[in-house]
């Protein structure tokens, strides 16, 4: 692992994030509370004489921000100057404030991302606890800026720790940064994906820490520049010096407003209103070969999984792909005695097939019959099948839903719930389904990602079983129809706001009312009526409709929630060929809309009752 390369990748990824739309909600707070509040006293006070009411001459020093004041005396204007030592101490603390805010943000973001999930899981606490703690910090600091007495109460613990600190200087800069880091949600990208998965899996090593800190620093550089600019403005513009109380109140109000906006998810509207002007930069980073090699888009490359890159996909011959990484990060095991875990080290001498799947994935649904057939045919001859269920949607994290999905697919072999993506990342996997064939010595000998190639995989299973036990008598090869789509069909289409492919027109997170386009492209889905979209899918509101133009033999929709769904299927010429009435209930799953004998062009007009969830469309 090249730590310098990882640092550069993290820095570049962070810089792109730091200029993206997702950073905009925190900019006013950073400018005022991080920059203006860090303004220093003027380097020196200039004195001029002023005639008093009685004609005497008084001396007046130019007012300086956070350092001095003026008062009228019978003889004229006198300057109230604090002791020089106090002014110097205050200036030094104020000068540090922008840097303390950024240091707090980097620290908080790094800790929350890398250990927050693990800590909350360990304590059995809600996953959004840290975010709400950050919102509370912002709100409290905002109230402190509005109410000086309250600020004094907030600062007392820190004054006990640093009793020599000048009162009011650099107020809570690091604590403000901690709060921002907990609520700051960067825009997604390959670097952040690698960091998030590494943190969720607990695979936090030097490379992960370097990548995370570099990312946080890169994202913070634009914020630091803004904070320094705010401080410079406050020091140079007289209005900031003469309206100190008002400026502090404005900063406090902004912090409270940000806390409320975050609490009610109102910041999403700001991001939706702006184009994703950094998406092309993120795409270039994701496509870079060095980035792909270092991150593998599924996690960091380690010594344990490095040799997996030497395997070709779905090879017809046995290959040497290195040792099989351990199955890790599994909280729940299904189909094992008393939920006992399966350890690959205990399976030496056996041939193991590791199958990555998700129960609502149509590609997996077509693949699983082959896997269950192999398990049934060869389990007495030394084959052990282990399923690794890695969720694609949030609802697939629920154990009861996985149990239901496994039963419907006839899965009786052990299944590990890989909700934290720990095993997925260890195998550098990026596909549903994916098969990893492991020999009796614990070495990976074939990797098959995606559908198809079942005859080749079964042939290699038989070869490895014979190598492990030369005297074995194997049954005849299994006979399961290969349902892998042949030819060009519409690609899988997601309604998640993080996956914009194949959706006609613009749509962003939140509730909106849509109108069907007059000219809809082939292989796309379009929104009509009111829908609420998020990072999982879309929830139907009043008059909710979807129009899908497809090219396939089979069309399925992954639906959830409760309600009625009607799908009108039209031929290429617009005539109605079928009408499907669905009652959606229970765990989200795939529902059949079209099942023809041949691939053809068509249109599905789907009407959903309010509350029904639509996650994706799959085709075959």
N, C-alpha and C positions, 0 to 999 in steps of 0.2 A: 504494500500500500504506500503510495507516494503522498506523504503528508503535505508537501508543498503544493502539489497539484490539487489535492483536495481543498487546501486553503484558498487557492486561486479560484477554483470552481465555486466554492461557497461565497467568496467575496463578490464575484461577478453575479451570481444568482441573487445575492442580497441587494446589490446595487440596482438591479432591474426591479426588484420588489420595492425598493425604496423610492422609486419614481413612478410606481404604478398607482392606479386608482384606489387600491385598498388602503393606501397610506393617508389619503386625504382627511378622513375624520379626525385624526390626531394632530393635524398640522396647527390649528389655532391654539390648542393647548400647549404644544411645544413652543410656539412663537411667544406666547404671553407668559405662561407659567414657567417655561424653561429658559426663555431668552430675556424677556423684559424684566422678569423678576430677578435676573442675574446681573442687572445693570450695576456698574460700579460708580462710586463718587467721581465727580470731575477731578482731574489730576491736581488742580489747585484752585483756590477761590480768589477771584479778582475783586479788589476793593475799590469802591468809588465813594466820593463824598456826596452827601445829600443834605440840603438845608432842612432843618427841623422847623416846627411850627413857630418857634421863637427866634428863628434866624440863625440858630447855632448850627454847627457843622457836625454831622454824624457820619459814621462809616458803615457802609452796607456791602456785604459780600454777596456775590451772585449765588442764588439758591443752588444747591447741589443735591442730586437725587440720592436718597437714602443716606445722607451724611450730615446735612445741616439745615437750619431754618432761619427765618428772620422774624424780628419782632419790633414793634414801634415803642420808643421810649420818649420821655418828655423832651429829650435833646435831639431826637432824630431817630434813625433806624440803626439798630444794633444787630449783629449777627450772632446766632447761637451756634457755636461750633463745638462739636463733640471733641473729646480728647484725641490727639493725633494717633495714639496707640490704638484706640477703639476703631477709628476710621480705617486705619491700615488693616486691622484684623477683619473688619467687615468687608473691605474691598477684596481681600484675598479670598474670603469665603464666597462672596458674590461672583468673583471671577471663575470659581470652580463650578458654579451651579449648572451651566449647560453640560459640562462634562459629566457631572454627577448624575444628571437626568439620563444621559445616554448610557452611562455605566450601569445604572439601575435597570434600564430597559434590556441591555444585553444580558445582564445577569439573570433577570427574571425570565426572559424568553428562553434562554438556554436551559435553565433548571426546569421550567414548566414543560418544555418540549421533551427533554431527555428523561426526566425522572418523575414528572408530575403524574402521568398515567399509572406508572408502576406504584407510586406511593399511594395514590387514591385507591387503586385496586387492593393493595395490601391492607389498607385501613377500612375497606368496604364503604368508601364514601362516593358520592355522585361525581361523575366525570367533569361536570361543569362547576365544581366547587371553587377551583382556583380562579376561574373567570369571574365569578360573582365576588370573590374576595378582592380582585383587582378593581372591579366596578365600585365596591365599597370604599376602597382606598382613595380613588379619584373623587368620589362624592365627599368624603371627610376632608380631604385637602382643599377642595373647593369651598366648603363651608368655612374652613379655617382662614382662607383668604378674605372671605366676606366678614367674618367675625373674629377680630384679633384676639379676644379673650379665649375663644375656643382653640385658636391656633397655639396659644401658649400652653394649653392643656395637652395638645397633641405633641408639642415639642419637648415637654418635660422629660419623658424617658430618654430622649436623645441628648438633652442637656446634662443629664446625670452621667451619661457615658462620656460626653465631651464637655466638661464644665467650663472650659476656657473659650468655647465658641461664642462669638459675638451674637447677641440676640438679634434675630431678624435677618441674619445674613445667610444666604444660600439655603433658604428655608425648605427643608424636606425635599431637596432635589433628588437625592438617591431614592427616597421613598416614592416620590412621584414616578420615577423611572421604573421602579418595581411594579407599581400599579399599571403603568402603560404596557409593560412587557407581558403581564398576565392577560390583558384584554386585547392586545395587538394580534390580529389574525392576518398573516401575510397572504398574498395571492398565491395560489397553488402553482407549482412548477416542479421539474424533476429533482432539483436540489432539496426543496422542502419535502417532497414525497419521500426521498431517501432518509432525511432526518426524522420525519414523523414515524416511519416504519421502524427505523432503528430504535427510536425512543420507546415505541410501543412494545417492541420485542425484548427490550432489555439488553440488546447487543450493543452496548455503549462502550466503545474502546477509544483509544487515542485518536483514531481517524474520525470517528463520529463527533467527538468533542471539537476537534479542529474544524471540521466542516460546519458544525452548528455555530461555533463562536464566530467563524469567518462570515457566515451568512448573516448573523445578527449584526456584526460590525458593518458589513456592506449595506444592509438595510438602514442602519442608523446614521451613516455618513450624511445623506441628504437632510436628516432631521437635525443633526448637529450643526450643519451649515445654516439651517433655518433658525435654530436657537441662537447662534452667534450673531446672525443678522438682526434678530429681535433685540438682543442686548445692545448692539451697536446703534440701532435706531433709538432706543430709549436713552442712551447716553448723549446723543447728538441733537435730538429734537426737544425743544424746551417744553412742549406740551406734556411730554412724558414726565419731565422733572417737576412741573408745577401741578400736575394732577395725579400724583402718586397714588392717593387713596382710590381714586376712580379707576386707575389702571389695574390696581390689585383686585378691586371688586369685579372688573370685567374678566380678569383671568379666573377668578373663582367661579363666576357665573358660567364661563365656558367649560370649566372642568365638570361642574354639576350637569350642564347640558349634555356633555359627552357621556357621562355616566348614565343619564336617563336614556339617551339615544341608544347606547349599547344594551341597556336593560330591556328595551322594547324593540331591539333590532331595527331601529330607524336608520342606522348608518348604512344599511344595505341600499336604501333609496338613493343615497349619494353615489354609490358605486354603480348602481344600475343606470343612472342618468348620464354616465360618461362612457365613451367607447373604451374597449380594452386595448389601449394603445401600446401596451407592452407585450401583447400576446405573441407577436411575430418574433420578438427578442427571446421570449421563453421557448418558442418552437425551435429557434436556432440553437439554443443551449441544449435542448433535448436531443436534437439531431447530431450534435457534435460527437464524433467517434471517441474522443478522449473522455468526455463526460459519460457516455454510455459505458465505456470500459470501467471507469472508476465507480460509477453508481449502479450500473446495470439496470437502472430504472426500477429496481425492486429491492434495493438495499446495497449496502457496501460490500465490495468484494473482499473476502477474507482468505486466509491460507487454507481454511477448511473447504471452501467451495470454489477456489480459483480454477481448478482443473475442469470444472463443468463447462467452461468455455471451449474446451477441446472437443466436445461432443457435437456432432452434427444432428440435426433434427430428424427423428424417425429413420435412423439408419437401418439398412437391411442386414447389416453385419454387426457383431459385437464390437464395441469400442471400449477404450479405457478412459473413463471420465473421472477418475479419482475416487476417494472414499466417500461413502454416503454420509452427509451431515446428520447429526442426531435429530430426532423429532423433539421439539422443544416448545416451551411457552404454552402448553396445553392445559387448560383448566378442567375440561370435561371430556371424558371418553365414553363413547357409545358402543354397545355390542361387545363389551368385555366383562368378565366376572367382577361384579361389584364396582364397575367403573375403573378397574385397574389400568394403569398406563401400559403402553407397549414400548419396549426399549429395543431398538435395532440391534444393540450389542448382544441381546439375549437370543437373537434369531440367526446367529452364525450357523452355517450348515444348511440354512434354508434359502430358497430363492424368494426375494421379496419384491412385490410390485407396489410402489407408492403412487396413489391416485389422487391428484388434486382436483377437487370438484366443488360445485355450489348447487344446491338443490333446485333453484329456479332457472338455472342456465340451460337453455335448450341444447346447446352443444354437449353439455354433460349428460343430459337426458338421453341423447343418442349414443353416447359413449359407454354409459354405465352398463347396459345389457351385455356388452362384450366383456367387461371386467367381472361382472357377476358370473358369467358363463365360465370364464377362466378359473375363478375361485372354486366353483362347483366341480369342474372337471379335474383340477390338478392339486387340490388341497391335500389329498391323501398321498400325493407323490412329492411333497416338499415345497409347494408354493404357498406363500402367505401374502394375502392382499391387505393393505392398510389404506383406508381412505383418509384424506386430509381435507376437511371441509373448511375452506377459507371464504368468508362471506364477501359477496360483491355489493350487497345492500345491507342497511342497518337491520332490517327484519330478519336477515339470515343469521344474525348473531344469537337469536333466541333458540335455546336448546329444544323447546317443544316443537318449533317449526322444523328444525333439522331432523328430529325424530320422525315427524310426519312425512317429510320429504324422503327420508331413507326407506321408510316402510312402503311408500308408494312406488319406489324404484326397485324394491326387492333386495335392498342391501342388508346383508347379515354379517358381513365382516367388520372388524374394528374400525371405528371412525373417530378421528381426533378433531375436536372443534378448535380450529386455529384462528380464533377471533383476533388475536394480537398480531397476526401475520408473521409470527416468529419462525415457523417452519417454512412458510412460503418464502421468506427472505433468505433463510439459510440455504435454500435450494436455488436462489436467484430466479425464481419462477415469475412468469408474467402472463400465464395463460390459464384459462379454464376450457376444457380439461387439460391435464398434463400427466404423463406417466413416466415414472423413473424406475427402471428395472435394475435390481441390485442382486449381485451374485452371492454365492454361499460364503465368500470371504468378505462381504461388506463393501464391495466396489460397485459403483454405478457403471453399467455396461450398455445401456441405451436410454436416450431421452426422447420422448415423443410428446410434443406440445401441439395441441389442437386436435381436431378430429381426423379420422382416417388412419390408414396404415395398420389396421388391426391384424391382418394376416402376418405382416412382418414381425410385429411385436409378439404374437403367439408363437411364431417359429423360433424366436430367440428365447422365449420362456422355455420351450421344449428343449432347446439346446443346452441351456444352463441347468435345467433339471437333470439332464443326462450327464453333464459334467460333474454335478454334485453327487450323483449316484449312478455310476455306469450300468448297474444291473436293473435299473428301473424299467418297468413296462408301462409305457404311457398310453392313454386312451387315444382314440382318433381325434383329430382337431375338431374344435367346436364349429358349429354351423349357426352363425347369427348374421342376419342380413345387415349389411352396411348401409345405414341411412344417411351417411354423409352426403350433403348436397353436391350434385354433379353439375358443373357449368356455372354460369354467372347468375347469382341470385342477389336480392337486396341484402345488404349487410345489416347486422344487428343494430338496432336503433334505440338509443337511450333518451329518456326525457329529463335526465338530470341536467341541471344548469352548468355542471362542470364538463359536459360532453355535448358540444354543439353540433356534432356531425349529423347530417341527414334530417335536420329539422328546417322546414321552410319558414323563413322570416326570423325576426329577432325575438328572443325571449330571455328574460332574466329572472333572478330570484324574487319571489313575492307574488302577490295577487295582481292579476291584470285581466282585462277583457280583450279578446282577440277576434279578428275577422279572417276568414279563409282567403288566401291569395287568389286572384283571378286566374293566374297561370302557375300552377304548381308543378315543379319538376318531378320527374320519375324518381323512384326510390327515396321519397321523402315523406315526412309526416307534418301536418300543419294543425295549429291550434284554432279552435273556434269557441266562442263563448268565454266564460270566466274560469280561469284555472289559477291555482296557487302552486308555483314551482319551487323546488328546493334542490339540495344536492343528492336527493334520492330519486325523485321523480316528480309527478304532478298530481295534485288532488283536485277533483272536479268540484266546480261551483255551479251557479245557475247557468242553465242552457249550455253545459259543457259538451263539446264535440271534438272529435279528432278525425282528420281525413288522411288516410294512408294510401299512397300510390306505391304498389309493390310489383316485384317480378320474382315469383317463387311458386313452389308447389304447396308448401305448408306455411301458414302464418299463425303465430301464437302471440298472445299479449300477457305479460306478467302483471297481474292485477292484485290489489289488496283493498282493505277497507270493507265496507258493507253497502250493498246497493245493487240496483239493476243496471245491466249494460246491454245495449242493443247494437249489433253490428250488421250493417247492410253491405253485402258484397256485390260489387258490380263488375261486369266484364269490361273489356277494353273499349267496347262501343257504348258503354254507359248503361246497358240493360242489367236489371237486377237478376242475379243468379242464385242468391241465397240470403237468408235472414236468420241471424243467430241471436237467441235470447239467453242471456247469462244472469245467474243470481250469484253475485260475488259475496263470499263470506269466508270466515276462517283465516288461517295464515295465508299471506300472499303466495301466489303460485302462478304457473303458466296455464292459460286457458286457450283452447283451440278456436281460431276464427275461420281458417280456411284449411281444407285438406283435400286437394285435388289429385288427380292421377298423373298430371304432367305440369311442368313449369309454364306459367303464362303471366301476362300482364293483367293487373286488375286494380280495383280501388276498394278500400274498406272505409265506410263511413260509420264511425263509432260514436254513439250517444251514451253518456255516463250520468248516472244519478249523482247528486251532490254527495260528497264524502267518499266516493270511489277513488282509489289511487291507481295510477298507471305508471309503471316503472320503465318498461321497455317493450319493444316488439322484436321477435326473433323469427327467422325464416329458414326454410329448408326446401 
